[in-house]
Amino acid sequence: MTTRFKQLHQSFFILANAWNPKSALRFQQENFPAIATSSAAVANSLGYEDGEAMPFEDYLFIIGRILATVQIPLTVDIEMGYGKTREAIYANVRQLAQLGVAGINIEDSTIPANERTLQNANQFAETIAFIKNKLAGDHLDLFINVRCDTYLLNVADKQAETLVRIPLYEAAGADGIFLPCISSEADIAEAVNSTTLPVNVMCIPGLPGFETLQKLGVKRASMGPFLFNKLYDGITPLAQNITAAHNFSPLFA
């Protein structure tokens, strides 16, 4: 699956973000070529907040059920790695590889005191190199997509900081670069031109359309938690309509 997943990044594709086996199966039925988990959506669906509040064992159960349900590549949003040390992070990555996932997202920010901040770029690059080397030593292969959070956090001089980080991650062995919350065509083009790695963006208001993203050189665009949020936002007005109608007809309208 990893080889198949890597090949998808040779041209532009849309990556659907699932939160349970049923949503993953629907995406497969709609001919999406691959599926990602959204950690935020999975966590919220289980009653947890995003940011590794969900126990990793709970996450593994959902991942295992998705893998048992679909026959297309699955990449997993592993957030910060669910570990305090590189060894602990790798132990989790290894479990995912052995389950049969095709790739992971791992982010270069951290939440030490309930406030997300960027990690030191060089130290994070060393973590990526550690994971890649350990995977090779265990004869395992995963697509390592590094989520660079400069735009998500709207840091000072975010474009310049991004262009510092991308080559560090590429040299460390990353297979792809994920830049959530980037939307400017100029910034996207600059990021794409700064690396030989495929660049991944996420849907947000103001993101260019698919044709433009393809022309800019983006290889992958994902949904994040937004489809999940949209669906669940619809529950409230539907429930209100049932109460107002004094019957269940809104469910069948």
C-alpha positions in Angstrom: 0.0 0.0 0.0 2.8 2.4 0.7 4.2 2.1 -2.8 0.7 2.7 -4.2 0.3 5.7 -1.9 3.6 7.2 -2.9 2.8 6.9 -6.5 -0.4 9.0 -6.0 1.9 11.9 -5.2 3.2 12.0 -8.8 0.2 14.0 -9.7 -2.5 16.1 -7.9 -5.1 14.2 -5.9 -7.7 14.8 -3.2 -7.2 13.0 0.1 -10.5 12.3 2.0 -10.3 12.5 5.8 -12.3 9.8 7.6 -13.2 9.4 11.3 -14.6 5.9 11.4 -14.9 2.8 9.2 -18.3 3.9 7.7 -17.0 7.3 6.6 -13.9 5.6 5.1 -16.0 3.1 3.2 -18.2 5.9 1.8 -15.1 7.7 0.5 -13.8 4.5 -1.1 -17.3 4.0 -2.7 -16.9 7.5 -4.1 -13.6 6.5 -5.7 -11.3 8.6 -3.7 -7.8 7.0 -4.3 -6.7 7.1 -0.6 -8.0 8.0 2.9 -6.5 9.8 5.8 -7.7 10.0 9.4 -8.3 13.4 10.8 -7.1 13.1 14.4 -9.4 15.9 15.4 -12.5 14.2 13.9 -11.7 10.8 15.3 -11.1 12.3 18.8 -14.2 14.4 18.7 -16.3 11.4 17.5 -15.1 9.5 20.6 -15.7 12.5 23.0 -12.2 13.7 23.3 -10.6 17.1 22.4 -7.9 17.2 19.7 -4.2 17.4 20.8 -3.5 13.9 21.9 -6.3 13.8 24.5 -7.5 10.6 22.9 -5.8 7.5 24.2 -3.6 6.0 21.5 -5.1 2.6 22.2 -8.6 4.0 21.2 -7.1 5.5 18.1 -5.5 2.2 17.2 -8.8 0.4 17.4 -10.4 2.9 15.0 -7.4 2.6 12.6 -7.6 -1.2 12.7 -11.3 -1.2 11.9 -10.8 1.2 9.0 -8.0 -1.0 7.6 -10.3 -4.0 7.8 -13.1 -2.1 6.0 -11.4 -0.5 3.0 -8.9 -1.7 0.3 -7.3 1.6 -0.5 -4.3 3.2 1.2 -4.8 4.8 4.6 -2.5 7.4 6.1 -2.8 8.3 9.8 -2.6 11.7 11.4 -0.4 10.8 14.4 -0.3 14.4 15.7 2.9 14.9 17.7 3.6 11.2 17.8 1.9 10.3 21.1 5.2 10.0 22.9 7.5 12.0 25.1 10.7 10.5 23.5 11.8 9.6 20.0 11.8 6.0 21.1 8.2 6.2 22.3 7.1 8.0 19.1 8.8 5.4 17.0 7.2 2.6 18.9 3.8 4.0 17.9 4.9 4.6 14.3 6.1 1.0 14.1 2.7 -0.3 15.4 1.0 1.6 12.6 3.4 0.3 9.9 2.8 -3.3 11.2 -1.0 -2.7 11.0 -0.6 -1.9 7.3 -1.1 1.9 7.1 0.6 3.5 4.1 1.8 6.7 5.8 1.6 9.2 8.7 1.3 12.9 9.3 3.5 14.1 12.1 3.5 17.8 13.1 6.4 20.1 14.1 4.4 21.9 16.8 3.8 20.9 20.4 1.4 21.8 23.2 3.6 21.9 26.4 1.2 24.1 28.4 -2.1 24.2 26.6 -0.7 26.5 24.0 0.5 25.2 20.7 4.0 26.4 19.7 6.6 25.4 17.1 9.2 22.8 18.1 12.9 23.6 17.4 13.3 22.9 13.7 16.7 21.1 14.0 15.5 18.9 16.8 12.4 18.0 15.0 14.3 17.2 11.9 16.5 14.8 14.0 13.3 13.1 15.2 12.2 12.6 11.5 15.7 11.1 10.7 15.4 8.9 13.8 12.0 7.5 12.6 13.2 7.0 9.0 16.4 5.2 10.2 14.5 2.9 12.6 11.9 2.1 9.9 14.7 1.1 7.5 16.4 -1.0 10.2 13.1 -2.8 10.8 12.5 -3.3 7.1 9.3 -1.2 7.2 8.2 1.5 4.9 5.9 4.5 5.4 5.2 7.8 3.7 6.3 10.3 6.3 4.3 13.5 5.7 5.7 16.3 7.9 3.1 18.8 9.0 4.8 22.2 9.2 2.6 24.5 11.4 4.0 27.9 10.5 0.9 28.9 8.7 -1.5 27.2 11.1 0.0 29.1 14.0 0.4 32.3 11.9 3.9 32.8 13.3 5.9 35.9 12.6 7.6 35.8 9.1 5.8 32.6 8.5 6.8 32.3 4.8 10.5 32.8 5.7 10.3 30.4 8.6 8.6 27.8 6.4 11.4 28.1 3.8 13.9 27.5 6.6 12.1 24.4 7.8 11.3 22.6 4.6 14.8 21.8 3.5 15.7 20.6 7.0 12.8 18.1 6.9 13.6 17.1 3.3 17.3 16.4 4.3 16.1 14.4 7.3 14.2 12.0 5.0 10.6 13.3 5.0 8.5 12.1 2.0 6.1 15.0 1.9 5.5 18.5 3.3 2.0 19.4 4.7 1.3 23.1 5.2 -2.2 23.5 6.8 -3.7 27.0 6.6 -1.6 28.2 3.7 -3.8 29.8 1.0 -1.9 32.6 -0.8 -1.0 31.5 -4.4 2.3 33.2 -4.1 3.2 31.5 -0.8 2.1 28.1 -2.1 4.2 28.5 -5.2 7.2 29.6 -3.1 6.9 26.5 -0.9 6.5 24.1 -3.9 9.5 25.6 -5.6 11.6 25.3 -2.4 11.6 21.5 -2.4 11.6 18.3 -4.5 9.0 16.8 -2.1 5.3 16.7 -2.8 3.5 19.5 -1.0 0.1 18.9 0.7 -2.4 21.7 1.5 -5.7 21.6 3.5 -9.1 23.0 2.7 -9.7 26.4 4.3 -11.7 29.4 3.2 -9.8 31.2 0.4 -7.8 28.2 -0.7 -7.5 28.2 -4.5 -9.5 25.7 -6.6 -8.2 22.4 -7.7 -7.1 23.5 -11.1 -5.1 26.4 -9.7 -3.5 24.1 -7.0 -2.5 21.7 -9.7 -0.9 24.5 -11.8 1.0 25.7 -8.7 2.5 22.2 -8.3 0.6 21.0 -5.2 0.3 17.2 -5.2 -2.2 16.6 -2.4 -5.1 18.5 -0.9 -6.9 17.2 2.1 -10.2 17.9 3.9 -9.0 17.9 7.5 -11.9 17.8 10.0 -14.1 20.1 8.0 -16.4 17.5 6.4 -16.9 15.9 9.8 -17.7 19.3 11.3 -20.1 20.1 8.5 -22.0 16.9 8.9 -22.3 17.2 12.7 -23.2 20.9 12.5 -26.3 19.7 10.6 -27.5 17.6 13.5 -28.6 20.6 15.6 -31.1 22.2 13.1 -32.4 18.7 12.2 -33.1 17.9 15.8 -34.7 21.4 16.3 -36.9 20.7 13.2 -38.1 17.4 14.7 -39.0 19.1 18.0 -40.8 21.9 16.2 -42.7 19.6 13.9 -43.8 17.3 16.7 -43.1 14.3 14.5 -40.2 12.7 12.6 -41.0 13.9 9.2 -37.9 16.1 9.0 -35.8 12.9 9.0 -37.5 11.8 5.7 -37.8 15.2 3.9 
